[in-house]
Amino acid sequence: MISYDDILAWVRRFAAVVVENKSYLTDLDSAIGDADHGINMDRGFKAVVGKLDGLAGPDVGAALKTVGTTLVSTVGGASGPLYGMFFMQMGGAVLGKEALTLEEFATAFEAGLGGVLRIGKAEPGDKTMVDALIPARDALRAAIADGASVSDAVARMARGAEEGMLATVPLVARKGRASYLGERSAGHQDPGATSTHLLLRSAAEVCAGR
């Protein structure tokens, strides 16, 4: 099971990882975007962490929805709506749950991915966070089908995201600010796919350390 405390630990861990990688994410974004991805994500997750202690708990879905609504209200650019929608849709899928089975976590993940796809209109290969989310979803589903433990399944999900992130390097961007560069966007790793990998790697680290 993935507990309420695990979910909060995941969000806190990612907030710390964003601080550690703020300059890295911004540098990636400076090559093909607005040079603000790390700055925006840091601001948003600092605000999220400030909300966590005030949560009533132990409702996993309500906590995830709070993460999402906080991101929408504090993060600029495309990151706020996309990450906000991801967490809000995840939360909506598991409202009232005090802990999640792997299947429930996967269902919530798919709901979050669906929200990102709806508002971002991106497809695989467009050089966006979707290129990390989809292989992560597929790896998680494959792990569940294999009967993997929680820690192994979430680790495989994170590795799927990493593979998807690395695969964005040669792609030509077809969405967002990066798409304005055309062929010049090739050769650069997508910052949104990178932060997505860091998000899911943070989940794997929490599950491994329980």
Backbone as JSON Lines, residues from 0, in Angstrom:
{"i":0,"aa":"M","n":[0.84,-1.21,0.0],"ca":[0.0,0.0,0.0],"c":[0.87,1.26,0.0]}
{"i":1,"aa":"I","n":[0.33,2.31,-0.56],"ca":[0.96,3.63,-0.52],"c":[0.12,4.47,0.42]}
{"i":2,"aa":"S","n":[0.7,4.86,1.54],"ca":[-0.06,5.52,2.59],"c":[-0.19,7.02,2.35]}
{"i":3,"aa":"Y","n":[-1.06,7.63,3.14],"ca":[-1.21,9.09,3.14],"c":[0.13,9.76,3.45]}
{"i":4,"aa":"D","n":[0.83,9.22,4.44],"ca":[2.14,9.78,4.8],"c":[3.15,9.63,3.67]}
{"i":5,"aa":"D","n":[3.06,8.53,2.93],"ca":[3.94,8.35,1.77],"c":[3.7,9.44,0.73]}
{"i":6,"aa":"I","n":[2.45,9.77,0.5],"ca":[2.1,10.8,-0.49],"c":[2.67,12.15,-0.06]}
{"i":7,"aa":"L","n":[2.5,12.49,1.21],"ca":[3.04,13.77,1.69],"c":[4.56,13.77,1.63]}
{"i":8,"aa":"A","n":[5.17,12.63,1.95],"ca":[6.63,12.54,1.88],"c":[7.11,12.69,0.44]}
{"i":9,"aa":"W","n":[6.35,12.16,-0.5],"ca":[6.68,12.3,-1.93],"c":[6.7,13.77,-2.33]}
{"i":10,"aa":"V","n":[5.65,14.48,-1.95],"ca":[5.55,15.89,-2.34],"c":[6.68,16.7,-1.69]}
{"i":11,"aa":"R","n":[6.95,16.42,-0.41],"ca":[8.04,17.14,0.27],"c":[9.39,16.8,-0.36]}
{"i":12,"aa":"R","n":[9.59,15.54,-0.69],"ca":[10.85,15.14,-1.31],"c":[11.03,15.84,-2.65]}
{"i":13,"aa":"F","n":[9.97,15.89,-3.45],"ca":[10.1,16.56,-4.75],"c":[10.36,18.04,-4.58]}
{"i":14,"aa":"A","n":[9.73,18.67,-3.6],"ca":[9.98,20.1,-3.35],"c":[11.47,20.33,-3.07]}
{"i":15,"aa":"A","n":[12.09,19.42,-2.29],"ca":[13.51,19.54,-2.0],"c":[14.35,19.3,-3.25]}
{"i":16,"aa":"V","n":[13.94,18.34,-4.06],"ca":[14.67,18.05,-5.3],"c":[14.59,19.24,-6.26]}
{"i":17,"aa":"V","n":[13.45,19.91,-6.29],"ca":[13.31,21.09,-7.14],"c":[14.29,22.18,-6.7]}
{"i":18,"aa":"V","n":[14.43,22.37,-5.39],"ca":[15.42,23.35,-4.9],"c":[16.82,22.98,-5.39]}
{"i":19,"aa":"E","n":[17.16,21.69,-5.27],"ca":[18.48,21.22,-5.68],"c":[18.71,21.4,-7.18]}
{"i":20,"aa":"N","n":[17.63,21.3,-7.96],"ca":[17.75,21.31,-9.42],"c":[17.17,22.58,-10.06]}
{"i":21,"aa":"K","n":[16.93,23.59,-9.25],"ca":[16.31,24.82,-9.76],"c":[17.11,25.43,-10.91]}
{"i":22,"aa":"S","n":[18.4,25.56,-10.71],"ca":[19.25,26.17,-11.75],"c":[19.33,25.27,-12.98]}
{"i":23,"aa":"Y","n":[19.42,23.97,-12.75],"ca":[19.49,23.01,-13.86],"c":[18.25,23.09,-14.73]}
{"i":24,"aa":"L","n":[17.07,23.09,-14.1],"ca":[15.83,23.16,-14.86],"c":[15.71,24.49,-15.6]}
{"i":25,"aa":"T","n":[16.15,25.55,-14.97],"ca":[16.09,26.86,-15.62],"c":[17.07,26.93,-16.78]}
{"i":26,"aa":"D","n":[18.24,26.32,-16.61],"ca":[19.21,26.29,-17.71],"c":[18.66,25.52,-18.91]}
{"i":27,"aa":"L","n":[18.02,24.38,-18.64],"ca":[17.4,23.63,-19.74],"c":[16.35,24.48,-20.44]}
{"i":28,"aa":"D","n":[15.57,25.21,-19.66],"ca":[14.5,26.03,-20.22],"c":[15.05,27.25,-20.94]}
{"i":29,"aa":"S","n":[16.22,27.72,-20.54],"ca":[16.79,28.89,-21.22],"c":[17.19,28.56,-22.65]}
{"i":30,"aa":"A","n":[17.47,27.27,-22.91],"ca":[17.88,26.87,-24.26],"c":[16.71,26.86,-25.23]}
{"i":31,"aa":"I","n":[15.52,26.49,-24.73],"ca":[14.4,26.32,-25.66],"c":[13.09,26.93,-25.17]}
{"i":32,"aa":"G","n":[13.12,27.63,-24.04],"ca":[11.88,28.17,-23.49],"c":[12.05,29.56,-22.93]}
{"i":33,"aa":"D","n":[11.36,29.81,-21.81],"ca":[11.34,31.13,-21.21],"c":[12.36,31.3,-20.08]}
{"i":34,"aa":"A","n":[13.17,30.3,-19.83],"ca":[14.21,30.35,-18.79],"c":[13.62,30.56,-17.4]}
{"i":35,"aa":"D","n":[12.44,29.98,-17.15],"ca":[11.83,30.18,-15.84],"c":[11.27,28.89,-15.22]}
{"i":36,"aa":"H","n":[11.53,27.74,-15.82],"ca":[10.89,26.5,-15.34],"c":[11.32,26.17,-13.91]}
{"i":37,"aa":"G","n":[12.61,26.22,-13.64],"ca":[13.08,25.92,-12.3],"c":[12.56,26.92,-11.28]}
{"i":38,"aa":"I","n":[12.57,28.19,-11.66],"ca":[12.1,29.25,-10.77],"c":[10.61,29.06,-10.47]}
{"i":39,"aa":"N","n":[9.82,28.79,-11.49],"ca":[8.39,28.61,-11.3],"c":[8.06,27.38,-10.46]}
{"i":40,"aa":"M","n":[8.74,26.27,-10.75],"ca":[8.48,25.05,-10.0],"c":[8.87,25.21,-8.54]}
{"i":41,"aa":"D","n":[9.98,25.9,-8.29],"ca":[10.41,26.13,-6.92],"c":[9.38,26.98,-6.17]}
{"i":42,"aa":"R","n":[8.92,28.03,-6.78],"ca":[7.92,28.88,-6.14],"c":[6.64,28.08,-5.83]}
{"i":43,"aa":"G","n":[6.21,27.28,-6.8],"ca":[4.98,26.53,-6.62],"c":[5.08,25.49,-5.52]}
{"i":44,"aa":"F","n":[6.17,24.75,-5.48],"ca":[6.26,23.68,-4.48],"c":[6.63,24.2,-3.1]}
{"i":45,"aa":"K","n":[7.24,25.36,-3.03],"ca":[7.38,26.0,-1.71],"c":[6.0,26.34,-1.16]}
{"i":46,"aa":"A","n":[5.12,26.84,-2.01],"ca":[3.75,27.15,-1.58],"c":[3.01,25.87,-1.2]}
{"i":47,"aa":"V","n":[3.22,24.8,-1.95],"ca":[2.57,23.52,-1.65],"c":[3.0,23.01,-0.28]}
{"i":48,"aa":"V","n":[4.31,23.0,-0.02],"ca":[4.8,22.51,1.27],"c":[4.21,23.33,2.42]}
{"i":49,"aa":"G","n":[4.0,24.61,2.19],"ca":[3.4,25.45,3.21],"c":[1.97,25.07,3.53]}
{"i":50,"aa":"K","n":[1.31,24.37,2.61],"ca":[-0.08,23.95,2.83],"c":[-0.18,22.58,3.49]}
{"i":51,"aa":"L","n":[0.86,21.77,3.4],"ca":[0.74,20.37,3.81],"c":[0.43,20.19,5.3]}
{"i":52,"aa":"D","n":[1.08,20.97,6.15],"ca":[0.86,20.81,7.59],"c":[-0.55,21.18,8.0]}
{"i":53,"aa":"G","n":[-1.23,21.97,7.19],"ca":[-2.59,22.38,7.54],"c":[-3.68,21.45,7.04]}
{"i":54,"aa":"L","n":[-3.28,20.38,6.35],"ca":[-4.28,19.46,5.81],"c":[-4.94,18.66,6.93]}
{"i":55,"aa":"A","n":[-6.23,18.4,6.77],"ca":[-6.97,17.64,7.79],"c":[-6.5,16.19,7.82]}
{"i":56,"aa":"G","n":[-6.34,15.58,6.63],"ca":[-5.87,14.2,6.53],"c":[-6.84,13.22,7.19]}
{"i":57,"aa":"P","n":[-6.65,11.93,7.0],"ca":[-5.68,11.34,6.07],"c":[-6.32,10.97,4.74]}
{"i":58,"aa":"D","n":[-6.81,11.96,4.01],"ca":[-7.46,11.74,2.72],"c":[-6.44,11.99,1.6]}
{"i":59,"aa":"V","n":[-5.98,10.91,0.96],"ca":[-4.97,11.02,-0.1],"c":[-5.48,11.9,-1.23]}
{"i":60,"aa":"G","n":[-6.71,11.67,-1.64],"ca":[-7.27,12.43,-2.76],"c":[-7.35,13.92,-2.47]}
{"i":61,"aa":"A","n":[-7.81,14.26,-1.28],"ca":[-7.92,15.68,-0.91],"c":[-6.54,16.32,-0.86]}
{"i":62,"aa":"A","n":[-5.54,15.59,-0.36],"ca":[-4.19,16.13,-0.31],"c":[-3.66,16.4,-1.72]}
{"i":63,"aa":"L","n":[-3.85,15.47,-2.63],"ca":[-3.38,15.65,-4.0],"c":[-4.1,16.81,-4.69]}
{"i":64,"aa":"K","n":[-5.39,16.95,-4.42],"ca":[-6.13,18.07,-5.0],"c":[-5.62,19.4,-4.47]}
{"i":65,"aa":"T","n":[-5.26,19.44,-3.19],"ca":[-4.7,20.67,-2.62],"c":[-3.38,21.02,-3.28]}
{"i":66,"aa":"V","n":[-2.55,20.0,-3.53],"ca":[-1.29,20.23,-4.25],"c":[-1.6,20.87,-5.61]}
{"i":67,"aa":"G","n":[-2.55,20.3,-6.32],"ca":[-2.89,20.79,-7.65],"c":[-3.42,22.2,-7.67]}
{"i":68,"aa":"T","n":[-4.36,22.5,-6.78],"ca":[-4.95,23.84,-6.77],"c":[-3.92,24.88,-6.36]}
{"i":69,"aa":"T","n":[-3.01,24.5,-5.47],"ca":[-1.96,25.44,-5.05],"c":[-1.02,25.74,-6.22]}
{"i":70,"aa":"L","n":[-0.68,24.72,-6.98],"ca":[0.2,24.94,-8.14],"c":[-0.45,25.84,-9.17]}
{"i":71,"aa":"V","n":[-1.72,25.62,-9.43],"ca":[-2.42,26.45,-10.42],"c":[-2.39,27.92,-10.01]}
{"i":72,"aa":"S","n":[-2.52,28.16,-8.71],"ca":[-2.62,29.55,-8.24],"c":[-1.27,30.23,-8.05]}
{"i":73,"aa":"T","n":[-0.17,29.45,-8.04],"ca":[1.13,30.07,-7.74],"c":[2.19,29.92,-8.82]}
{"i":74,"aa":"V","n":[2.02,29.0,-9.76],"ca":[3.06,28.75,-10.76],"c":[2.69,29.42,-12.07]}
{"i":75,"aa":"G","n":[3.62,30.17,-12.62],"ca":[3.38,30.84,-13.89],"c":[3.66,29.93,-15.08]}
{"i":76,"aa":"G","n":[3.47,30.47,-16.26],"ca":[3.76,29.73,-17.49],"c":[2.83,28.54,-17.68]}
{"i":77,"aa":"A","n":[3.33,27.57,-18.44],"ca":[2.53,26.37,-18.7],"c":[2.6,25.39,-17.54]}
{"i":78,"aa":"S","n":[3.65,25.47,-16.74],"ca":[3.87,24.47,-15.69],"c":[2.73,24.43,-14.67]}
{"i":79,"aa":"G","n":[2.24,25.59,-14.26],"ca":[1.19,25.64,-13.25],"c":[-0.06,24.9,-13.66]}
{"i":80,"aa":"P","n":[-0.66,25.25,-14.79],"ca":[-1.86,24.53,-15.22],"c":[-1.62,23.04,-15.46]}
{"i":81,"aa":"L","n":[-0.47,22.68,-16.04],"ca":[-0.23,21.27,-16.38],"c":[0.02,20.43,-15.13]}
{"i":82,"aa":"Y","n":[0.95,20.86,-14.28],"ca":[1.2,20.12,-13.05],"c":[-0.01,20.2,-12.12]}
{"i":83,"aa":"G","n":[-0.66,21.36,-12.09],"ca":[-1.85,21.5,-11.27],"c":[-2.93,20.53,-11.69]}
{"i":84,"aa":"M","n":[-3.17,20.44,-12.99],"ca":[-4.18,19.52,-13.49],"c":[-3.79,18.07,-13.18]}
{"i":85,"aa":"F","n":[-2.5,17.75,-13.34],"ca":[-2.05,16.39,-13.04],"c":[-2.42,15.99,-11.62]}
{"i":86,"aa":"F","n":[-2.08,16.82,-10.65],"ca":[-2.36,16.49,-9.25],"c":[-3.86,16.57,-8.93]}
{"i":87,"aa":"M","n":[-4.56,17.53,-9.5],"ca":[-6.0,17.62,-9.22],"c":[-6.74,16.39,-9.74]}
{"i":88,"aa":"Q","n":[-6.38,15.96,-10.94],"ca":[-7.05,14.78,-11.5],"c":[-6.64,13.51,-10.76]}
{"i":89,"aa":"M","n":[-5.39,13.41,-10.35],"ca":[-4.98,12.29,-9.51],"c":[-5.84,12.25,-8.24]}
{"i":90,"aa":"G","n":[-5.94,13.4,-7.6],"ca":[-6.7,13.47,-6.36],"c":[-8.17,13.14,-6.54]}
{"i":91,"aa":"G","n":[-8.74,13.64,-7.61],"ca":[-10.15,13.38,-7.85],"c":[-10.46,11.91,-8.03]}
{"i":92,"aa":"A","n":[-9.47,11.16,-8.52],"ca":[-9.68,9.73,-8.76],"c":[-9.64,8.9,-7.48]}
{"i":93,"aa":"V","n":[-9.09,9.46,-6.4],"ca":[-8.93,8.67,-5.17],"c":[-9.43,9.43,-3.94]}
{"i":94,"aa":"L","n":[-10.4,10.31,-4.11],"ca":[-10.95,11.06,-2.98],"c":[-11.48,10.11,-1.92]}
{"i":95,"aa":"G","n":[-11.16,10.43,-0.66],"ca":[-11.65,9.63,0.45],"c":[-10.79,8.45,0.81]}
{"i":96,"aa":"K","n":[-9.76,8.17,0.03],"ca":[-8.88,7.02,0.3],"c":[-7.81,7.42,1.33]}
{"i":97,"aa":"E","n":[-7.64,6.58,2.35],"ca":[-6.59,6.83,3.34],"c":[-5.25,6.23,2.92]}
{"i":98,"aa":"A","n":[-5.28,5.3,1.99],"ca":[-4.08,4.67,1.43],"c":[-4.47,4.11,0.07]}
{"i":99,"aa":"L","n":[-3.46,3.87,-0.77],"ca":[-3.72,3.41,-2.13],"c":[-3.04,2.07,-2.39]}
{"i":100,"aa":"T","n":[-3.77,1.18,-3.04],"ca":[-3.11,0.01,-3.6],"c":[-2.34,0.46,-4.84]}
{"i":101,"aa":"L","n":[-1.47,-0.38,-5.33],"ca":[-0.75,-0.04,-6.56],"c":[-1.73,0.21,-7.7]}
{"i":102,"aa":"E","n":[-2.79,-0.59,-7.77],"ca":[-3.78,-0.42,-8.83],"c":[-4.46,0.94,-8.71]}
{"i":103,"aa":"E","n":[-4.79,1.34,-7.48],"ca":[-5.42,2.65,-7.28],"c":[-4.45,3.78,-7.61]}
{"i":104,"aa":"F","n":[-3.18,3.6,-7.27],"ca":[-2.18,4.61,-7.62],"c":[-2.07,4.74,-9.14]}
{"i":105,"aa":"A","n":[-2.05,3.6,-9.83],"ca":[-1.97,3.62,-11.29],"c":[-3.19,4.28,-11.91]}
{"i":106,"aa":"T","n":[-4.36,4.0,-11.34],"ca":[-5.59,4.63,-11.84],"c":[-5.53,6.15,-11.65]}
{"i":107,"aa":"A","n":[-5.03,6.58,-10.49],"ca":[-4.89,8.01,-10.24],"c":[-3.88,8.63,-11.19]}
{"i":108,"aa":"F","n":[-2.77,7.93,-11.41],"ca":[-1.74,8.42,-12.34],"c":[-2.34,8.6,-13.74]}
{"i":109,"aa":"E","n":[-3.11,7.63,-14.17],"ca":[-3.72,7.72,-15.51],"c":[-4.71,8.87,-15.59]}
{"i":110,"aa":"A","n":[-5.42,9.12,-14.5],"ca":[-6.33,10.27,-14.48],"c":[-5.54,11.57,-14.6]}
{"i":111,"aa":"G","n":[-4.41,11.65,-13.89],"ca":[-3.55,12.83,-13.99],"c":[-3.02,13.02,-15.39]}
{"i":112,"aa":"L","n":[-2.55,11.94,-16.0],"ca":[-2.06,12.0,-17.38],"c":[-3.17,12.45,-18.31]}
{"i":113,"aa":"G","n":[-4.36,11.95,-18.11],"ca":[-5.48,12.35,-18.96],"c":[-5.75,13.84,-18.88]}
{"i":114,"aa":"G","n":[-5.63,14.4,-17.67],"ca":[-5.83,15.84,-17.52],"c":[-4.77,16.63,-18.25]}
{"i":115,"aa":"V","n":[-3.53,16.19,-18.17],"ca":[-2.43,16.86,-18.88],"c":[-2.66,16.81,-20.38]}
{"i":116,"aa":"L","n":[-3.07,15.65,-20.87],"ca":[-3.32,15.5,-22.3],"c":[-4.46,16.4,-22.77]}
{"i":117,"aa":"R","n":[-5.49,16.55,-21.94],"ca":[-6.65,17.36,-22.32],"c":[-6.28,18.83,-22.44]}
{"i":118,"aa":"I","n":[-5.59,19.35,-21.45],"ca":[-5.34,20.81,-21.49],"c":[-4.1,21.17,-22.28]}
{"i":119,"aa":"G","n":[-3.12,20.25,-22.35],"ca":[-1.9,20.56,-23.08],"c":[-1.96,20.24,-24.56]}
{"i":120,"aa":"K","n":[-2.91,19.35,-24.93],"ca":[-3.09,18.94,-26.33],"c":[-1.83,18.36,-26.95]}
{"i":121,"aa":"A","n":[-0.9,17.88,-26.11],"ca":[0.35,17.32,-26.63],"c":[0.2,15.83,-26.88]}
{"i":122,"aa":"E","n":[1.0,15.35,-27.8],"ca":[1.03,13.92,-28.13],"c":[2.46,13.42,-27.91]}
{"i":123,"aa":"P","n":[2.63,12.1,-27.82],"ca":[3.99,11.57,-27.72],"c":[4.85,12.05,-28.9]}
{"i":124,"aa":"G","n":[6.06,12.47,-28.59],"ca":[6.95,12.96,-29.63],"c":[6.92,14.46,-29.82]}
{"i":125,"aa":"D","n":[6.03,15.15,-29.08],"ca":[5.96,16.61,-29.2],"c":[7.04,17.33,-28.39]}
{"i":126,"aa":"K","n":[7.82,16.59,-27.62],"ca":[8.88,17.15,-26.77],"c":[8.28,17.94,-25.61]}
{"i":127,"aa":"T","n":[7.5,17.23,-24.78],"ca":[6.88,17.84,-23.6],"c":[6.94,16.83,-22.45]}
{"i":128,"aa":"M","n":[6.36,17.2,-21.32],"ca":[6.3,16.3,-20.17],"c":[5.55,15.01,-20.48]}
{"i":129,"aa":"V","n":[4.68,15.05,-21.48],"ca":[3.95,13.85,-21.89],"c":[4.92,12.74,-22.31]}
{"i":130,"aa":"D","n":[6.06,13.13,-22.88],"ca":[7.04,12.13,-23.33],"c":[7.69,11.39,-22.16]}
{"i":131,"aa":"A","n":[7.59,11.94,-20.96],"ca":[8.04,11.22,-19.76],"c":[6.88,10.52,-19.08]}
{"i":132,"aa":"L","n":[5.7,11.13,-19.08],"ca":[4.55,10.56,-18.38],"c":[4.06,9.26,-19.01]}
{"i":133,"aa":"I","n":[4.01,9.2,-20.33],"ca":[3.45,8.01,-20.97],"c":[4.31,6.77,-20.76]}
{"i":134,"aa":"P","n":[5.63,6.83,-20.98],"ca":[6.43,5.63,-20.69],"c":[6.44,5.28,-19.2]}
{"i":135,"aa":"A","n":[6.28,6.28,-18.34],"ca":[6.17,6.01,-16.91],"c":[4.88,5.24,-16.62]}
{"i":136,"aa":"R","n":[3.79,5.68,-17.21],"ca":[2.51,4.97,-17.05],"c":[2.62,3.54,-17.56]}
{"i":137,"aa":"D","n":[3.23,3.37,-18.72],"ca":[3.36,2.04,-19.3],"c":[4.23,1.13,-18.44]}
{"i":138,"aa":"A","n":[5.31,1.68,-17.89],"ca":[6.21,0.89,-17.04],"c":[5.51,0.49,-15.74]}
{"i":139,"aa":"L","n":[4.71,1.4,-15.19],"ca":[3.97,1.1,-13.97],"c":[2.95,-0.01,-14.22]}
{"i":140,"aa":"R","n":[2.24,0.1,-15.32],"ca":[1.24,-0.93,-15.65],"c":[1.9,-2.28,-15.89]}
{"i":141,"aa":"A","n":[3.04,-2.3,-16.55],"ca":[3.76,-3.55,-16.79],"c":[4.23,-4.16,-15.48]}
{"i":142,"aa":"A","n":[4.69,-3.31,-14.56],"ca":[5.16,-3.8,-13.26],"c":[4.01,-4.42,-12.47]}
{"i":143,"aa":"I","n":[2.85,-3.78,-12.52],"ca":[1.68,-4.33,-11.81],"c":[1.31,-5.68,-12.41]}
{"i":144,"aa":"A","n":[1.34,-5.77,-13.73],"ca":[1.01,-7.04,-14.4],"c":[2.01,-8.13,-14.02]}
{"i":145,"aa":"D","n":[3.24,-7.74,-13.71],"ca":[4.28,-8.7,-13.31],"c":[4.19,-9.07,-11.84]}
{"i":146,"aa":"G","n":[3.28,-8.44,-11.1],"ca":[3.16,-8.72,-9.67],"c":[4.24,-8.06,-8.83]}
{"i":147,"aa":"A","n":[4.78,-6.95,-9.31],"ca":[5.88,-6.28,-8.61],"c":[5.42,-5.68,-7.28]}
{"i":148,"aa":"S","n":[6.37,-5.52,-6.37],"ca":[6.09,-4.84,-5.11],"c":[5.89,-3.35,-5.38]}
{"i":149,"aa":"V","n":[5.4,-2.65,-4.36],"ca":[5.2,-1.2,-4.5],"c":[6.52,-0.51,-4.86]}
{"i":150,"aa":"S","n":[7.58,-0.8,-4.1],"ca":[8.85,-0.11,-4.34],"c":[9.41,-0.42,-5.72]}
{"i":151,"aa":"D","n":[9.29,-1.67,-6.16],"ca":[9.8,-2.03,-7.48],"c":[8.97,-1.4,-8.59]}
{"i":152,"aa":"A","n":[7.66,-1.42,-8.42],"ca":[6.77,-0.86,-9.45],"c":[7.0,0.64,-9.62]}
{"i":153,"aa":"V","n":[7.14,1.34,-8.5],"ca":[7.34,2.79,-8.57],"c":[8.73,3.1,-9.12]}
{"i":154,"aa":"A","n":[9.72,2.26,-8.79],"ca":[11.05,2.44,-9.36],"c":[11.02,2.24,-10.87]}
{"i":155,"aa":"R","n":[10.28,1.25,-11.34],"ca":[10.17,1.02,-12.78],"c":[9.44,2.17,-13.46]}
{"i":156,"aa":"M","n":[8.45,2.73,-12.78],"ca":[7.76,3.91,-13.3],"c":[8.75,5.07,-13.49]}
{"i":157,"aa":"A","n":[9.59,5.28,-12.49],"ca":[10.58,6.36,-12.57],"c":[11.59,6.13,-13.69]}
{"i":158,"aa":"R","n":[12.0,4.87,-13.87],"ca":[12.94,4.58,-14.96],"c":[12.28,4.79,-16.31]}
{"i":159,"aa":"G","n":[11.0,4.48,-16.42],"ca":[10.28,4.76,-17.67],"c":[10.28,6.24,-17.98]}
{"i":160,"aa":"A","n":[10.07,7.06,-16.93],"ca":[10.09,8.51,-17.13],"c":[11.47,8.98,-17.54]}
{"i":161,"aa":"E","n":[12.51,8.38,-16.95],"ca":[13.87,8.77,-17.31],"c":[14.17,8.46,-18.78]}
{"i":162,"aa":"E","n":[13.75,7.29,-19.21],"ca":[13.96,6.92,-20.62],"c":[13.21,7.88,-21.54]}
{"i":163,"aa":"G","n":[12.0,8.23,-21.17],"ca":[11.23,9.17,-21.97],"c":[11.86,10.54,-22.0]}
{"i":164,"aa":"M","n":[12.37,10.98,-20.85],"ca":[13.07,12.27,-20.77],"c":[14.27,12.31,-21.71]}
{"i":165,"aa":"L","n":[15.1,11.28,-21.64],"ca":[16.3,11.25,-22.48],"c":[15.94,11.19,-23.97]}
{"i":166,"aa":"A","n":[14.82,10.56,-24.26],"ca":[14.39,10.45,-25.66],"c":[13.91,11.77,-26.24]}
{"i":167,"aa":"T","n":[13.7,12.8,-25.38],"ca":[13.28,14.11,-25.91],"c":[14.44,14.87,-26.55]}
{"i":168,"aa":"V","n":[15.68,14.47,-26.25],"ca":[16.83,15.27,-26.71],"c":[16.82,15.46,-28.23]}
{"i":169,"aa":"P","n":[16.68,14.41,-29.04],"ca":[16.75,14.62,-30.49],"c":[15.46,15.16,-31.11]}
{"i":170,"aa":"L","n":[14.41,15.25,-30.33],"ca":[13.11,15.63,-30.91],"c":[13.06,17.11,-31.27]}
{"i":171,"aa":"V","n":[12.26,17.41,-32.27],"ca":[11.93,18.79,-32.62],"c":[10.62,19.13,-31.93]}
{"i":172,"aa":"A","n":[10.62,20.2,-31.14],"ca":[9.45,20.56,-30.36],"c":[8.27,20.96,-31.25]}
{"i":173,"aa":"R","n":[7.1,20.48,-30.86],"ca":[5.89,20.82,-31.62],"c":[4.85,21.53,-30.76]}
{"i":174,"aa":"K","n":[5.19,21.8,-29.51],"ca":[4.27,22.49,-28.6],"c":[5.03,23.52,-27.78]}
{"i":175,"aa":"G","n":[4.31,24.54,-27.35],"ca":[4.88,25.52,-26.45],"c":[5.9,26.44,-27.08]}
{"i":176,"aa":"R","n":[6.59,27.19,-26.2],"ca":[7.57,28.17,-26.65],"c":[8.68,27.51,-27.47]}
{"i":177,"aa":"A","n":[9.06,26.29,-27.09],"ca":[10.15,25.6,-27.78],"c":[9.83,25.37,-29.26]}
{"i":178,"aa":"S","n":[8.55,25.25,-29.58],"ca":[8.17,24.97,-30.97],"c":[8.53,26.13,-31.9]}
{"i":179,"aa":"Y","n":[8.68,27.34,-31.32],"ca":[9.04,28.5,-32.15],"c":[10.44,28.35,-32.75]}
{"i":180,"aa":"L","n":[11.26,27.52,-32.12],"ca":[12.64,27.35,-32.58],"c":[12.75,26.37,-33.75]}
{"i":181,"aa":"G","n":[11.7,25.6,-33.98],"ca":[11.75,24.63,-35.07],"c":[12.88,23.63,-34.88]}
{"i":182,"aa":"E","n":[13.67,23.42,-35.92],"ca":[14.74,22.43,-35.9],"c":[15.8,22.74,-34.84]}
{"i":183,"aa":"R","n":[15.91,23.99,-34.45],"ca":[16.92,24.36,-33.45],"c":[16.59,23.83,-32.06]}
{"i":184,"aa":"S","n":[15.36,23.36,-31.86],"ca":[15.01,22.79,-30.56],"c":[15.57,21.38,-30.39]}
{"i":185,"aa":"A","n":[15.95,20.73,-31.49],"ca":[16.57,19.4,-31.41],"c":[17.93,19.52,-30.74]}
{"i":186,"aa":"G","n":[18.29,18.48,-30.0],"ca":[19.57,18.47,-29.31],"c":[19.49,18.98,-27.88]}
{"i":187,"aa":"H","n":[18.3,19.37,-27.43],"ca":[18.11,19.87,-26.07],"c":[17.09,18.99,-25.33]}
{"i":188,"aa":"Q","n":[17.38,18.69,-24.09],"ca":[16.45,17.9,-23.26],"c":[15.3,18.78,-22.81]}
{"i":189,"aa":"D","n":[14.09,18.25,-22.9],"ca":[12.92,19.04,-22.54],"c":[12.86,19.27,-21.02]}
{"i":190,"aa":"P","n":[12.71,20.52,-20.59],"ca":[12.67,20.79,-19.15],"c":[11.45,20.19,-18.45]}
{"i":191,"aa":"G","n":[10.29,20.19,-19.12],"ca":[9.1,19.61,-18.5],"c":[9.22,18.11,-18.31]}
{"i":192,"aa":"A","n":[9.79,17.43,-19.3],"ca":[10.02,16.0,-19.16],"c":[11.04,15.73,-18.06]}
{"i":193,"aa":"T","n":[11.99,16.65,-17.9],"ca":[13.01,16.5,-16.87],"c":[12.41,16.64,-15.48]}
{"i":194,"aa":"S","n":[11.59,17.66,-15.27],"ca":[10.97,17.81,-13.95],"c":[10.0,16.67,-13.67]}
{"i":195,"aa":"T","n":[9.37,16.14,-14.71],"ca":[8.49,14.98,-14.53],"c":[9.29,13.77,-14.05]}
{"i":196,"aa":"H","n":[10.45,13.55,-14.66],"ca":[11.3,12.46,-14.2],"c":[11.7,12.67,-12.75]}
{"i":197,"aa":"L","n":[12.08,13.88,-12.38],"ca":[12.47,14.16,-11.0],"c":[11.31,13.93,-10.04]}
{"i":198,"aa":"L","n":[10.1,14.27,-10.46],"ca":[8.91,14.04,-9.65],"c":[8.72,12.55,-9.37]}
{"i":199,"aa":"L","n":[8.82,11.75,-10.41],"ca":[8.57,10.32,-10.26],"c":[9.75,9.61,-9.6]}
{"i":200,"aa":"R","n":[10.95,10.11,-9.84],"ca":[12.11,9.57,-9.12],"c":[11.98,9.83,-7.62]}
{"i":201,"aa":"S","n":[11.42,10.98,-7.27],"ca":[11.19,11.29,-5.86],"c":[10.23,10.3,-5.23]}
{"i":202,"aa":"A","n":[9.19,9.91,-5.97],"ca":[8.25,8.9,-5.47],"c":[8.97,7.57,-5.24]}
{"i":203,"aa":"A","n":[9.85,7.2,-6.18],"ca":[10.59,5.95,-6.04],"c":[11.51,5.99,-4.83]}
{"i":204,"aa":"E","n":[12.14,7.12,-4.58],"ca":[13.03,7.24,-3.44],"c":[12.27,7.12,-2.12]}
{"i":205,"aa":"V","n":[11.09,7.7,-2.07],"ca":[10.27,7.59,-0.86],"c":[9.85,6.14,-0.62]}
{"i":206,"aa":"C","n":[9.4,5.48,-1.67],"ca":[8.95,4.09,-1.52],"c":[10.1,3.17,-1.16]}
{"i":207,"aa":"A","n":[11.28,3.43,-1.7],"ca":[12.45,2.6,-1.41],"c":[12.93,2.78,0.02]}
{"i":208,"aa":"G","n":[12.69,3.97,0.58],"ca":[13.2,4.26,1.9],"c":[12.25,4.02,3.04]}
{"i":209,"aa":"R","n":[11.09,3.45,2.75],"ca":[10.09,3.25,3.8],"c":[10.55,2.23,4.83]}
